[in-house]
């Protein structure tokens, strides 16, 4: 049996050490006796800190440490209610502590002091921002401390405000990159409550145009690919959590969209791609293309069509392929997009056909929509010839018709079959191929 204790002299966060802080006993992990960072429950109903119980299970144990009952299931279910209670307790204890914010976990200013330095308009915040980024990325720092800093400590709004600075107060590219690192780490951390993560989006959305300009600067002039990816992930988070005018400002920022398109392209002179960068860039562009119809022509002008086609050729993963196809589906909804795709139909159309059954249901239906727009509705001869000549195009359309696709996709696929000038015998041979009855979804 694991012995529980209710004393308050166990390991405390640094800002609470030396103080008498009353910790509710049910906030402690029955294994480590420390305040739980990520409480999860076993099927026995007992809650543990995720790291502690995972080590217990990984050691080959198949019993509940507290009850010693055998475990029919080792699934770990997050205890969100308890996690929220612990987070509120931690924030309350930190704010009521006279030492809170005055002493860090090591030499130098505390995290709270760093936030105040960032907020000061009289000082260059770059150094403080880099220190904050290192603090949030430190695995040895308690996640509840990080959550408290982001929420009650005001770090989210303060750092976001740095990216909104304009004119003479505009931060350097190095400082903007450090701010992006802080905010990207905040939204990626499991220990940060969703409400506190949304503070990041709210802070950036307060002046979305200025935020977009700063994120574009980091995408363009960041010190490395990771910094550019962090900026793109922040754009993706903002698009998912902003609405109305803020979302429109992001979608209509030509500077930002252009940099996202560049992120999807080659990263060196050899033309090699970084698939993490490609996937992040495609995800942002797919969201932008759906959010504003008016943004389509501008995305096309900036090179979204060749970038998406290049990504189709470069990736074998269903997710990025589906996102690239959705970008193309949006692009061919305007005349400029159709012209851009048909201009290089010999390269673009076979790439779309080739991914038709390799990008999930959404990707398949997006591929059909692209082909239908250029080959059937607008009857571009170059596109129709390229589709008819694409290997396996007929078989893929027949497979799609069997797959339970949407009525709209089914109708488009039936109309696309007309471009394949084959006789009944050859059509039957293709239909009876070994791959015909494989259900792709």
C-alpha positions as CSV (number, residue, x, y, z in Angstrom):
1,X,0.0,0.0,0.0
2,X,1.2,3.5,-0.7
3,X,1.1,5.7,2.4
4,X,-0.6,9.0,2.2
5,X,0.5,12.0,4.1
6,X,-1.2,15.3,4.9
7,X,1.6,17.4,6.1
8,X,2.6,20.6,4.4
9,X,6.3,20.2,4.6
10,X,6.7,18.2,1.4
11,X,8.2,19.6,-1.8
12,X,6.7,23.0,-2.6
13,X,7.1,25.3,-5.6
14,X,10.1,27.6,-5.1
15,X,8.0,30.7,-4.4
16,X,6.3,28.8,-1.6
17,X,9.4,27.3,0.1
18,X,9.9,28.5,3.6
19,X,6.2,29.4,3.9
20,X,3.4,27.5,5.6
21,X,1.2,26.7,2.7
22,X,-1.7,24.3,3.4
23,X,-1.9,21.8,0.7
24,X,-5.2,19.8,0.4
25,X,-4.2,16.1,0.8
26,X,-6.2,15.1,-2.3
27,X,-4.0,17.4,-4.4
28,X,-1.0,15.1,-3.7
29,X,-0.1,12.1,-5.8
30,X,-0.4,8.9,-3.7
31,X,2.9,7.7,-5.1
32,X,5.2,10.8,-5.1
33,X,3.3,12.7,-2.4
34,X,3.9,15.9,-4.4
35,X,1.2,18.2,-5.8
36,X,0.0,16.6,-9.0
37,X,0.9,18.3,-12.3
38,X,-1.2,16.2,-14.6
39,X,-3.8,14.2,-12.5
40,X,-5.1,11.0,-14.2
41,X,-7.4,8.3,-12.9
42,X,-7.2,4.6,-13.2
43,X,-10.2,2.3,-13.6
44,X,-10.1,1.8,-9.8
45,X,-11.1,5.4,-9.4
46,X,-7.8,6.5,-7.7
47,X,-6.1,9.5,-9.2
48,X,-2.3,9.8,-9.6
49,X,0.1,12.2,-11.2
50,X,0.6,11.0,-14.8
51,X,4.4,10.7,-14.6
52,X,4.3,8.7,-11.4
53,X,1.7,6.2,-12.4
54,X,3.2,5.8,-15.9
55,X,6.5,4.9,-14.3
56,X,4.7,2.4,-12.1
57,X,3.0,0.7,-15.1
58,X,6.1,0.9,-17.3
59,X,7.9,-1.1,-14.5
60,X,5.7,-4.1,-15.3
61,X,3.1,-3.6,-12.4
62,X,-0.5,-4.4,-13.2
63,X,-2.1,-3.4,-10.0
64,X,-3.4,-0.1,-8.6
65,X,-0.7,1.2,-6.2
66,X,-3.2,2.5,-3.6
67,X,-5.6,-0.4,-3.5
68,X,-3.3,-3.2,-4.9
69,X,-6.3,-4.4,-6.9
70,X,-5.5,-5.9,-10.3
71,X,-6.1,-3.6,-13.3
72,X,-8.3,-5.0,-16.1
73,X,-7.4,-1.8,-18.0
74,X,-4.4,0.5,-17.8
75,X,-6.1,3.4,-19.5
76,X,-5.3,6.8,-17.9
77,X,-8.2,9.2,-17.9
78,X,-7.4,12.9,-17.3
79,X,-9.1,14.2,-14.2
80,X,-9.9,17.7,-15.6
81,X,-11.9,18.7,-12.5
82,X,-9.1,18.0,-10.1
83,X,-6.6,19.6,-12.5
84,X,-8.6,22.8,-12.5
85,X,-8.9,22.8,-8.8
86,X,-5.2,22.4,-8.3
87,X,-4.5,25.2,-10.8
88,X,-6.8,27.6,-9.0
89,X,-5.2,26.7,-5.7
90,X,-1.8,27.2,-7.1
91,X,-2.7,30.6,-8.5
92,X,-4.3,31.7,-5.2
93,X,-1.3,30.5,-3.2
94,X,1.1,32.3,-5.5
95,X,-0.8,35.6,-5.4
96,X,-1.2,35.6,-1.6
97,X,2.5,34.7,-1.0
98,X,4.6,37.8,0.1
99,X,7.6,36.3,-1.6
100,X,5.8,35.5,-4.9
101,X,7.6,37.1,-7.8
102,X,10.5,38.2,-5.8
103,X,12.7,35.2,-6.0
104,X,13.3,32.9,-9.0
105,X,14.3,29.3,-9.1
106,X,17.9,30.2,-9.6
107,X,20.2,33.2,-9.9
108,X,18.8,36.3,-11.7
109,X,15.4,37.9,-11.9
110,X,12.3,35.8,-11.1
111,X,9.8,35.1,-13.9
112,X,7.4,37.7,-12.5
113,X,10.2,40.3,-12.6
114,X,11.0,39.3,-16.2
115,X,7.3,39.9,-17.1
116,X,7.6,43.4,-15.6
117,X,10.8,44.1,-17.5
118,X,9.0,43.1,-20.8
119,X,6.1,45.4,-19.9
120,X,8.4,48.4,-19.3
121,X,8.5,50.7,-22.4
122,X,11.9,52.1,-21.2
123,X,13.9,48.9,-21.6
124,X,14.7,46.5,-24.5
125,X,12.7,43.4,-23.6
126,X,14.7,41.0,-25.8
127,X,16.9,39.6,-22.9
128,X,13.9,39.2,-20.6
129,X,11.9,37.5,-23.4
130,X,14.7,35.0,-24.0
131,X,14.8,34.2,-20.3
132,X,11.1,33.8,-20.2
133,X,11.2,31.4,-23.2
134,X,13.9,29.4,-21.5
135,X,11.8,29.3,-18.3
136,X,8.7,28.0,-20.1
137,X,10.8,25.4,-22.0
138,X,12.4,24.1,-18.8
139,X,11.0,20.6,-18.1
140,X,12.2,20.9,-14.5
141,X,9.9,23.8,-13.8
142,X,6.5,22.9,-12.3
143,X,3.8,23.3,-14.9
144,X,1.5,24.9,-12.4
145,X,4.0,27.6,-11.9
146,X,4.1,28.2,-15.6
147,X,0.3,28.2,-15.7
148,X,0.2,30.8,-12.9
149,X,2.7,33.0,-14.7
150,X,0.7,32.9,-17.9
151,X,-2.7,33.6,-16.2
152,X,-2.5,35.4,-12.9
153,X,1.0,36.7,-13.7
154,X,-0.2,38.4,-16.9
155,X,2.6,37.0,-19.1
156,X,0.3,36.1,-22.0
157,X,-1.1,39.6,-22.5
158,X,2.2,41.3,-21.7
159,X,4.2,39.3,-24.3
160,X,1.5,39.5,-26.9
161,X,1.5,43.3,-26.5
162,X,5.2,43.4,-27.5
163,X,4.3,42.0,-30.9
164,X,1.7,44.8,-31.3
165,X,4.2,47.6,-31.0
166,X,4.4,49.9,-33.9
167,X,6.6,52.7,-35.2
168,X,9.5,53.8,-33.0
169,X,8.5,51.4,-30.3
170,X,8.5,48.4,-32.7
171,X,10.6,45.6,-31.3
172,X,13.6,44.2,-33.2
173,X,13.4,41.0,-35.2
174,X,15.4,39.2,-32.5
175,X,13.0,40.5,-29.8
176,X,10.0,39.5,-31.8
177,X,11.4,36.0,-32.3
178,X,11.9,35.7,-28.5
179,X,8.3,36.8,-27.9
180,X,7.1,34.3,-30.5
181,X,9.1,31.6,-28.7
182,X,7.4,32.5,-25.4
183,X,3.9,32.5,-26.9
184,X,4.4,29.3,-29.0
185,X,5.7,27.5,-25.9
186,X,2.7,28.7,-23.9
187,X,0.1,27.4,-26.4
188,X,2.0,24.1,-26.8
189,X,2.3,23.2,-23.1
190,X,-0.1,20.6,-21.7
191,X,0.1,22.1,-18.3
192,X,-1.3,25.5,-19.4
193,X,-5.1,25.7,-19.0
194,X,-7.1,26.4,-22.2
195,X,-8.4,29.6,-20.7
196,X,-4.9,30.9,-20.3
197,X,-3.9,29.8,-23.8
198,X,-6.7,31.8,-25.1
199,X,-5.3,34.8,-23.4
200,X,-2.5,34.6,-26.0
201,X,-5.0,34.7,-28.9
202,X,-6.9,37.6,-27.2
203,X,-3.7,39.5,-26.7
204,X,-2.6,39.1,-30.4
205,X,-6.2,39.8,-31.7
206,X,-6.3,43.2,-29.9
207,X,-4.4,44.5,-32.9
208,X,-4.4,41.7,-35.4
209,X,-2.8,43.7,-38.2
210,X,0.2,44.7,-36.1
211,X,0.5,41.1,-34.8
212,X,0.4,39.7,-38.3
213,X,3.2,42.1,-39.4
214,X,5.4,41.0,-36.5
215,X,4.7,37.3,-37.2
216,X,5.6,37.9,-40.8
217,X,8.9,39.6,-39.8
218,X,9.8,36.5,-37.8
219,X,8.8,34.2,-40.7
220,X,11.0,36.2,-43.0
221,X,14.0,37.0,-40.8
222,X,14.0,34.5,-38.0
223,X,17.3,33.1,-37.0
224,X,16.4,29.5,-38.0
225,X,13.7,27.2,-39.4
226,X,12.4,26.4,-35.9
227,X,11.7,30.1,-35.2
228,X,9.8,30.4,-38.5
229,X,7.8,27.2,-37.6
230,X,7.0,28.7,-34.2
231,X,5.7,31.8,-35.8
232,X,3.5,29.8,-38.2
233,X,2.1,27.7,-35.4
234,X,1.2,30.9,-33.6
235,X,-0.6,32.1,-36.7
236,X,-2.5,28.7,-36.8
237,X,-3.5,29.1,-33.2
238,X,-4.6,32.7,-33.7
239,X,-6.7,31.6,-36.7
240,X,-8.4,28.9,-34.7
241,X,-9.2,31.1,-31.7
242,X,-9.8,34.5,-33.3
243,X,-13.0,35.6,-35.0
244,X,-14.5,38.5,-37.0
245,X,-12.2,41.4,-37.9
246,X,-9.1,39.8,-36.2
247,X,-9.4,36.7,-38.4
248,X,-10.0,38.8,-41.5
249,X,-6.9,40.9,-40.7
250,X,-4.7,37.7,-40.6
251,X,-6.2,36.4,-43.9
252,X,-5.8,39.7,-45.7
253,X,-2.2,40.2,-44.7
254,X,-0.4,39.8,-48.0
255,X,3.0,39.9,-46.2
256,X,2.0,37.1,-43.8
257,X,0.4,34.9,-46.5
258,X,3.5,35.3,-48.7
259,X,5.8,34.2,-45.9
260,X,3.6,31.2,-45.2
261,X,3.8,30.2,-48.8
262,X,7.5,30.6,-48.7
263,X,7.6,28.3,-45.6
264,X,6.1,25.5,-47.7
265,X,8.9,25.8,-50.3
266,X,12.5,24.5,-50.3
267,X,14.7,25.3,-47.4
268,X,18.0,25.1,-49.2
269,X,19.7,25.4,-52.6
270,X,19.2,21.7,-53.2
271,X,15.4,22.1,-53.1
272,X,14.9,19.9,-50.1
273,X,11.8,20.4,-47.9
274,X,11.3,20.3,-44.2
275,X,8.0,18.4,-43.8
276,X,7.3,19.9,-40.4
277,X,7.5,23.4,-42.0
278,X,5.5,22.3,-45.0
279,X,2.7,20.8,-42.8
280,X,2.4,23.9,-40.6
281,X,2.4,26.2,-43.5
282,X,-0.2,24.2,-45.4
283,X,-2.4,24.1,-42.3
284,X,-2.4,27.9,-42.0
285,X,-3.0,28.4,-45.7
286,X,-5.8,25.9,-45.8
287,X,-7.5,27.8,-42.9
288,X,-7.0,31.2,-44.6
289,X,-8.3,29.9,-47.9
290,X,-11.6,28.8,-46.2
291,X,-12.0,31.9,-44.1
292,X,-12.1,34.6,-46.7
293,X,-13.2,34.2,-50.4
294,X,-11.6,37.5,-51.1
295,X,-8.2,36.2,-50.0
296,X,-8.2,33.5,-52.8
297,X,-7.0,35.6,-55.6
298,X,-4.3,37.2,-53.5
299,X,-3.1,33.8,-52.3
300,X,-2.9,32.7,-56.0
301,X,-1.0,35.8,-56.9
302,X,1.6,35.1,-54.2
303,X,2.2,31.6,-55.5
304,X,-0.1,29.3,-53.4
305,X,-0.9,27.0,-56.4
306,X,2.6,26.0,-57.3
307,X,3.5,25.7,-53.6
308,X,0.6,23.3,-53.0
309,X,1.4,21.2,-56.1
310,X,5.0,21.0,-55.1
311,X,3.9,19.8,-51.7
312,X,1.7,17.1,-53.3
313,X,4.7,15.8,-55.1
314,X,6.9,15.9,-52.0
315,X,4.8,14.3,-49.3
316,X,3.3,10.9,-48.9
317,X,1.5,11.7,-45.7
318,X,-2.3,11.9,-45.9
319,X,-2.6,15.0,-43.7
320,X,-0.4,17.4,-45.6
321,X,-1.7,16.0,-48.9
322,X,-5.3,16.7,-47.9
323,X,-4.4,20.2,-46.8
324,X,-2.6,20.9,-50.1
325,X,-5.7,19.6,-52.0
326,X,-8.0,21.9,-50.0
327,X,-5.8,24.9,-50.9
328,X,-6.1,23.9,-54.6
329,X,-9.9,23.4,-54.3
330,X,-10.2,26.9,-52.9
331,X,-7.8,28.3,-55.5
332,X,-9.8,27.0,-58.5
333,X,-12.9,28.8,-57.2
334,X,-11.5,31.9,-58.8
335,X,-10.3,32.5,-62.4
336,X,-6.8,33.3,-61.3
337,X,-6.5,30.0,-59.5
338,X,-7.8,28.0,-62.5
339,X,-5.4,29.8,-64.8
340,X,-2.4,29.1,-62.5
341,X,-3.2,25.4,-62.2
342,X,-4.0,24.9,-65.9
343,X,-0.8,26.8,-66.9
344,X,1.2,23.9,-65.6
345,X,-1.5,21.2,-66.0
346,X,1.0,18.5,-67.1
347,X,2.6,18.7,-63.6
348,X,-0.4,19.8,-61.4
349,X,-3.2,17.5,-62.6
350,X,-1.3,14.2,-62.3
351,X,-0.3,15.2,-58.8
352,X,-4.0,15.8,-57.9
353,X,-5.0,12.5,-59.5
354,X,-2.2,10.6,-57.8
355,X,-3.3,11.8,-54.3
356,X,-7.1,11.2,-54.9
357,X,-7.2,8.0,-52.8
358,X,-4.2,8.7,-50.6
359,X,-5.4,11.7,-48.6
360,X,-8.4,10.5,-46.7
361,X,-12.1,11.2,-47.6
362,X,-11.7,15.0,-47.4
363,X,-8.6,14.9,-49.6
364,X,-10.3,12.6,-52.1
365,X,-13.3,14.9,-52.4
366,X,-11.1,18.0,-52.6
367,X,-9.2,16.3,-55.5
368,X,-12.4,15.5,-57.4
369,X,-13.6,19.1,-56.9
370,X,-10.3,20.4,-58.3
371,X,-10.4,18.2,-61.4
372,X,-14.1,18.8,-61.9
373,X,-13.6,22.6,-61.8
374,X,-10.9,22.7,-64.4
375,X,-11.8,19.7,-66.6
376,X,-15.6,19.7,-66.7
377,X,-17.0,23.0,-65.6
378,X,-14.5,25.3,-67.3
379,X,-13.5,22.6,-69.9
380,X,-9.8,23.5,-70.0
381,X,-8.4,21.2,-72.7
382,X,-4.9,21.1,-71.2
383,X,-6.3,20.0,-67.8
384,X,-8.7,17.4,-69.4
385,X,-5.9,15.9,-71.5
386,X,-3.6,15.7,-68.5
387,X,-6.3,14.0,-66.4
388,X,-7.2,11.5,-69.1
389,X,-3.5,10.6,-69.5
390,X,-2.8,10.3,-65.8
391,X,-2.1,6.7,-64.7
392,X,-4.9,5.2,-62.7
393,X,-7.2,8.1,-63.0
394,X,-10.2,6.1,-64.2
395,X,-9.8,3.4,-61.5
396,X,-9.5,6.0,-58.8
397,X,-12.7,7.7,-59.8
398,X,-14.5,4.3,-59.8
399,X,-13.1,3.6,-56.4
400,X,-14.3,6.9,-55.1
401,X,-17.8,6.1,-56.4
402,X,-17.8,2.9,-54.3
403,X,-16.5,4.6,-51.2
404,X,-19.6,6.2,-49.9
405,X,-18.6,9.7,-50.8
406,X,-20.9,12.7,-50.5
407,X,-23.6,13.2,-53.2
408,X,-21.8,16.3,-54.5
409,X,-18.5,14.4,-54.9
410,X,-20.3,11.4,-56.5
411,X,-22.0,13.7,-59.1
412,X,-18.7,15.4,-59.9
413,X,-16.9,12.0,-60.3
414,X,-19.6,10.7,-62.7
415,X,-19.3,13.8,-64.8
416,X,-15.5,13.5,-64.8
417,X,-15.8,9.9,-66.2
418,X,-16.8,11.5,-69.5
419,X,-13.3,12.7,-70.1
420,X,-12.0,9.2,-70.3
421,X,-12.5,8.1,-73.9
422,X,-12.3,4.4,-73.5
423,X,-14.5,1.6,-74.9
424,X,-16.7,-0.6,-72.7
425,X,-14.2,-3.5,-72.7
426,X,-11.2,-1.4,-71.5
427,X,-13.4,0.2,-68.9
428,X,-14.5,-3.1,-67.6
429,X,-10.9,-4.3,-67.5
430,X,-10.0,-1.3,-65.4
431,X,-13.0,-1.8,-63.1
432,X,-12.2,-5.4,-62.5
433,X,-8.6,-4.7,-61.5
434,X,-7.3,-6.1,-58.2
435,X,-7.6,-2.7,-56.6
436,X,-11.2,-2.0,-57.5
437,X,-12.9,-3.3,-54.4
438,X,-10.4,-2.1,-51.8
439,X,-12.2,0.4,-49.6
440,X,-9.8,3.3,-49.2
441,X,-11.5,4.9,-46.1
